[in-house]
Amino acid sequence: MSAKYSVSKAIITGGAQGLGAVIGERLASEGISVSLLDMNETGAKETAEKLTASTGTPVYGFKCDVTDRAQLREAWQAAADAMGGLDTYIGNAGITRDKMFHKLTDDDWDLVIKVNLTGVFEGLRASAPWLRTEGAGRVVLISSVVAKMGNLGQMNYIAAKAGVVGLVRSGATELARFGTTVNGIRPGFIETAMTKAMPEAAQAKMAENPLGRAGQPEDIAGAVAYLCSDDAAFVTGHIVDVNGGLDM
């Protein structure tokens, strides 16, 4: 039985490929109109066309650099205009610049914080005019299991992803009175283009969890779909760990 959805118009950052594209596919398959925002405009539009064809639900693609506030606001407005509004924001865009902390350059630190934390906040702020109206609204922000358990060589990434948890808690408190829920997901190690760039030794550890396998983007997309559905209408300020039991 398909879940019921009171929301119908979603923005997903980092949507051209990988986790964002799979989340977009899942939401579109549930009948939710989706706008995929990504620095890769061509990729976002091509993915949108494919998902529109495969799901039968309108999916749009827009260029958006989440570190450029003006461009982000323009992309948000363009997406809302295309969809006839906005009631759901999935903050997924993220990058890594992994090094032991004493080797991190200023750019390594600044860019990861700008994309993975400030960019997520700016998306939430840009969504405010729509999410602060009466009626159902959904926000799902993507954190990481390492924000809970730590990891070698990822201090910049972990600091940003831990900050995302703070955005969830605060956002849930501020938006509850408007009927908008705000939740987060801490994925474990998921097989994506980003994790494939990790050293082989690190990739080998991806399946070291009680379920004995690496996570798939569909695992995260399913959790996002649940948090956007009416089944989760009384869930807010919550962080869902989707990690195969890696950190219990």
VOKOL-910129 format. One record per residue (C-alpha): residue in one letter; x, z, y. Coordinates in steps of 0.02 Angstrom, whole numbers, padded with zeros to 5 digits, always signed. Layout:
N
aXZY;...
//
This chain:
248
m+00000+00000+00000;s+00071-00050+00168;a+00093+00085+00298;k-00014+00079+00455;y+00072+00045+00620;s+00003+00090+00791;v+00154+00007+00873;s+00178-00181+00879;k+00321-00231+00995;a+00502-00182+00958;i+00672-00209+01037;i+00823-00197+00922;t+00999-00197+00993;g+01141-00271+00892;g+01010-00381+00811;a+01101-00545+00780;q+01167-00496+00610;g+01200-00354+00489;l+01098-00196+00500;g+01003-00248+00657;a+00947-00413+00581;v+00887-00328+00421;i+00792-00198+00522;g+00714-00340+00620;e+00663-00428+00460;r+00582-00270+00392;l+00484-00233+00551;a+00429-00413+00569;s+00371-00412+00388;e+00260-00265+00437;g+00181-00370+00575;i+00280-00297+00720;s+00339-00423+00849;v+00527-00404+00872;s+00656-00447+01005;l+00835-00454+00941;l+00962-00416+01078;d+01145-00451+01053;m+01302-00506+01145;n+01298-00657+01029;e+01154-00751+01110;t+01165-00898+00990;g+01164-00782+00840;a+01018-00682+00907;k+00913-00838+00936;e+00958-00915+00767;t+00915-00754+00675;a+00753-00741+00773;e+00703-00917+00722;k+00740-00881+00538;l+00641-00719+00540;t+00494-00799+00629;a+00489-00932+00493;s+00509-00811+00348;t+00390-00673+00407;g+00261-00768+00509;t+00281-00640+00649;p+00351-00688+00820;v+00534-00640+00835;y+00636-00675+00992;g+00822-00676+01029;f+00906-00628+01192;k+01083-00605+01255;c+01122-00426+01299;d+01286-00336+01329;v+01234-00152+01323;t+01385-00105+01430;d+01318-00211+01574;r+01176-00111+01650;a+01105-00253+01754;q+01107-00375+01609;l+01029-00245+01495;r+00884-00215+01613;e+00856-00402+01631;a+00856-00425+01442;w+00731-00282+01421;q+00613-00360+01546;a+00630-00532+01468;a+00594-00460+01295;a+00443-00362+01357;d+00376-00517+01444;a+00396-00621+01286;m+00310-00492+01176;g+00177-00442+01300;g+00245-00266+01315;l+00357-00142+01225;d+00321+00014+01123;t+00470+00029+01007;y+00658+00040+01036;i+00787+00035+00897;g+00959+00082+00965;n+01074+00001+00839;a+01216-00086+00933;g+01385-00013+00889;i+01570-00052+00872;t+01725+00032+00801;r+01903+00047+00865;d+01978+00156+00729;k+02145+00244+00754;m+02210+00420+00738;f+02164+00506+00901;h+02341+00517+00970;k+02355+00327+00954;l+02190+00285+01040;t+02212+00188+01200;d+02103+00218+01351;d+02012+00056+01311;d+01985+00109+01130;w+01899+00266+01189;d+01805+00196+01338;l+01731+00043+01253;v+01667+00137+01100;i+01585+00268+01210;k+01510+00133+01322;v+01433+00037+01178;n+01390+00173+01053;l+01329+00309+01170;t+01303+00251+01349;g+01229+00086+01288;v+01105+00179+01177;f+01056+00290+01324;e+01036+00141+01441;g+00920+00060+01315;l+00815+00218+01311;r+00811+00225+01500;a+00764+00041+01513;s+00621+00073+01390;a+00553+00218+01491;p+00424+00122+01596;w+00338+00071+01434;l+00369+00226+01328;r+00306+00343+01464;t+00132+00266+01461;e-00007+00340+01354;g-00017+00279+01175;a+00095+00273+01024;g+00280+00239+01050;r+00429+00246+00934;v+00616+00266+00962;v+00742+00264+00820;l+00926+00286+00863;i+01064+00249+00737;s+01197+00384+00722;s+01315+00403+00572;v+01354+00522+00430;v+01528+00546+00504;a+01448+00626+00657;k+01400+00767+00539;m+01550+00777+00423;g+01696+00705+00524;n+01821+00572+00468;l+02001+00523+00493;g+02041+00400+00632;q+01867+00391+00708;m+01865+00523+00845;n+01795+00401+00975;y+01660+00336+00856;i+01614+00510+00796;a+01601+00580+00973;a+01484+00439+01021;k+01376+00453+00864;a+01365+00642+00884;g+01307+00611+01061;v+01168+00500+00994;v+01100+00651+00901;g+01089+00739+01069;l+00993+00592+01141;v+00868+00606+00998;r+00837+00791+01028;s+00819+00773+01216;g+00720+00611+01208;a+00597+00686+01085;t+00568+00832+01202;e+00544+00724+01357;l+00434+00587+01281;a+00322+00690+01167;r+00187+00715+01298;f+00164+00527+01310;g+00138+00502+01124;t+00313+00432+01091;t+00416+00499+00946;v+00606+00495+00950;n+00705+00509+00789;g+00877+00463+00724;i+00956+00402+00565;r+01128+00451+00503;p+01176+00312+00382;g+01309+00341+00251;f+01429+00202+00209;i+01327+00041+00216;e+01391-00129+00160;t+01397-00231+00321;a+01520-00345+00409;m+01585-00191+00501;t+01625-00093+00344;k+01700-00246+00260;a+01832-00242+00396;m+01884-00068+00339;p+02043-00047+00234;e+02016-00074+00048;a+02051+00108+00008;a+01914+00161+00129;q+01793+00034+00058;a+01825+00100-00117;k+01763+00271-00063;m+01597+00201-00003;a+01516+00229-00173;e+01582+00408-00190;n+01414+00494-00175;p+01294+00568-00303;l+01197+00404-00319;g+01360+00313-00355;r+01336+00160-00246;a+01365+00100-00069;g+01212+00092+00040;q+01129-00072+00085;p+01056-00122+00254;e+00884-00123+00171;d+00903+00064+00139;i+00916+00095+00325;a+00781-00032+00369;g+00661+00060+00255;a+00694+00224+00343;v+00670+00141+00513;a+00505+00066+00454;y+00445+00237+00398;l+00491+00319+00564;c+00398+00181+00658;s+00243+00196+00550;d+00093+00310+00569;d+00154+00403+00414;a+00285+00478+00531;a+00169+00508+00678;f+00204+00696+00670;v+00392+00677+00649;t+00497+00686+00806;g+00668+00754+00854;h+00721+00732+00673;i+00881+00659+00601;v+00859+00571+00434;d+01015+00567+00325;v+01017+00406+00223;n+01182+00423+00131;g+01156+00435-00057;g+01184+00622-00050;l+01359+00605+00021;d+01334+00755+00136;m+01196+00875+00083;
//
